[in-house]
């Protein structure tokens, strides 16, 4: 019985965790949980920033496309998405087709997009902001927003589009 009990006692000792090992595991799990929370919190910012950058690229492409086509193109923000237009005869707008970059875009999640200004003045929510074939356009801006982050996509008269992302102030 002596050799078996000694061997059994040693085996039991190897199978148990020490207090230090348990504390290390708790710390590692805590750090991992903290990183997950940080990533989830900043994910909203990344989505807003990504969609604003995508819109900025599409706007630059639309301005260049208006010049190449020799026609007036426009953009409208429709709350949950945006779309591009072409001005047809009689100043009538028709939805633009045949260009994957300028295809209508539905925004992911709870993002919204609204037009802010055109030529320094506020614009109606259903406005179509024109992009001229001359390449000289009025400055304009659109806003993308989630519940916690927003981005302003603004273009200058030379069609340089800039994105500014910021946190929304907490409502009190």
KAGICOR-V560036 format. One record per backbone hydrogen bond with DSSP energy under -0.5 kcal/mol. CO is the residue of the C=O (numbers start at 1). NH is the residue of the N-H. Records with the same first field share a line. If there is no record, write none. Layout:
BEGIN
CO: NH / NH
END
This chain:
BEGIN
1: 5
2: 6
3: 7
4: 8
5: 9
6: 10
7: 11
8: 12
9: 13
10: 14
11: 15
12: 16
18: 22
19: 23
20: 24
21: 25
22: 26
23: 27
24: 28
25: 29
26: 30
27: 31
28: 32
29: 33
30: 34
31: 35
32: 36
33: 37
34: 38
35: 39
36: 40
37: 41
38: 42
39: 43
40: 44
42: 46
43: 47
44: 48
45: 49
46: 50
47: 51
48: 52
49: 53
50: 54
51: 55
52: 56
53: 57
54: 58
55: 59
56: 60
57: 61
58: 62
59: 63
60: 64
61: 65
62: 66
63: 67
64: 68
65: 69
66: 70 / 71
71: 73
72: 87
73: 131
74: 85
75: 129
76: 78 / 83
78: 80
79: 113
80: 107
81: 78
82: 105
83: 76
84: 96
85: 74
86: 88 / 94
88: 91 / 92
89: 92
92: 88
94: 86
100: 103
102: 84
105: 82 / 107
108: 111
112: 145
113: 79
114: 143
116: 123
117: 141
118: 121
121: 118
124: 127
127: 77 / 129
128: 130
129: 75
131: 73
132: 135
135: 137
139: 119 / 120
140: 155
141: 116 / 117
142: 153
143: 114
144: 151
145: 112
148: 168
149: 146
150: 166
151: 144 / 153
152: 154 / 164
153: 142
154: 162
155: 140
156: 159
157: 137
159: 161
160: 156
162: 154
164: 152
166: 150
END
